Amino acid sequence: MATLLFRLRHVPDDEADDVRALLEENGIDFYETTPGNWGISMPALWLRDDAQHARALTLLTDYQQERTRRMREEYQEQRRQGAAPTLFDSFRSQPGRFLFYTGLSAGILYLSTSSFFSF
């Protein structure tokens, strides 16, 4: 029976490619499901053989730890160089979206606290 190994929804393409290559290099038999035509199915990597699950999970855990370390180092380097994205960069790139989410957050905060101050 197939076993779910790795969900691919909201995963960057380079990470998904790395995971596929890792599994292939280590001879782990897997297959991939796509989100389908409407994007409602679960894109994922599945193992064909349950016996390989522990080994694949160990490889995946090691990869995730290494990737986390590498991404943090890259971010710290960007911060040192002043190239890391800031809140102002987010506003400049998509002002409509930024203002919408800021307004939505303010509205939720107002609704959450207004009943306490109406006594």
C-alpha positions in Angstrom: 0.0 0.0 0.0 1.3 3.5 -0.8 2.4 5.7 2.0 2.4 9.5 2.0 5.9 10.9 2.3 6.0 14.6 1.3 3.2 17.0 0.6 4.1 19.4 -2.3 1.5 22.1 -1.8 3.2 25.5 -1.3 6.7 23.9 -1.6 9.2 25.8 -3.7 10.1 24.1 -7.0 13.8 23.8 -6.1 13.0 22.0 -2.8 10.6 19.6 -4.6 13.3 18.9 -7.2 15.9 18.3 -4.4 13.6 15.8 -2.7 12.9 14.0 -5.9 16.6 13.7 -6.7 17.3 12.6 -3.1 14.8 9.8 -3.4 16.1 8.7 -6.8 19.8 8.8 -5.7 19.0 6.5 -2.8 16.9 4.0 -4.9 13.6 4.7 -3.1 10.6 3.9 -5.3 8.1 6.7 -5.3 5.4 8.3 -7.4 4.0 11.8 -7.5 0.4 13.1 -7.5 -0.5 16.4 -9.0 -3.0 19.0 -7.8 -5.2 18.1 -10.7 -7.0 20.3 -13.2 -8.7 22.5 -10.6 -5.9 22.4 -8.0 -8.0 20.7 -5.3 -6.2 17.4 -5.1 -3.2 17.0 -2.9 0.1 17.2 -4.7 2.5 14.8 -2.9 5.2 12.2 -3.2 4.2 8.8 -2.2 6.2 5.6 -1.5 5.2 2.5 -3.3 6.9 0.2 -0.7 6.0 0.7 3.0 9.3 -1.0 4.0 11.2 2.0 2.6 9.3 4.5 4.7 11.7 4.7 7.7 14.7 5.1 5.5 13.0 7.7 3.3 11.8 9.6 6.4 15.4 9.6 7.8 16.7 11.0 4.5 14.0 13.6 4.3 14.5 14.7 7.9 18.3 15.1 7.3 17.6 17.0 4.1 15.1 19.3 5.8 17.5 20.1 8.6 20.3 20.9 6.1 18.0 23.0 4.0 16.8 25.0 7.0 20.4 25.7 8.0 21.3 26.7 4.5 18.3 29.0 4.1 18.9 30.7 7.4 22.6 31.3 6.4 21.5 32.8 3.1 19.0 35.1 4.9 21.6 36.2 7.4 24.0 37.0 4.6 21.3 39.0 2.8 20.6 40.9 6.0 24.3 41.7 6.4 24.4 43.0 2.8 21.2 44.9 3.2 19.4 42.9 0.5 16.9 41.1 2.7 13.3 42.0 2.0 11.7 44.4 4.5 8.2 45.4 5.4 8.6 48.5 3.2 9.7 46.3 0.2 6.5 44.3 0.7 4.5 47.5 0.6 6.3 48.7 -2.5 5.9 45.5 -4.4 2.2 45.0 -3.7 0.6 48.0 -2.1 -3.0 46.9 -2.6 -2.5 43.5 -1.0 -0.5 45.1 1.8 -3.2 47.6 2.6 -5.9 45.0 2.3 -4.3 42.7 4.9 -3.4 45.6 7.1 -7.0 46.8 7.1 -8.3 43.3 7.6 -6.0 42.8 10.6 -7.1 46.2 12.0 -10.8 45.2 11.5 -10.3 41.9 13.3 -8.5 43.6 16.2 -11.2 46.2 16.5 -14.0 43.6 16.5 -12.1 41.5 19.0 -11.5 44.3 21.5 -14.5 46.7 21.0 -16.8 44.6 23.2 -14.4 45.1 26.1 -14.4 48.8 25.8 -18.1 49.4 25.4 -18.9 48.9 29.1 
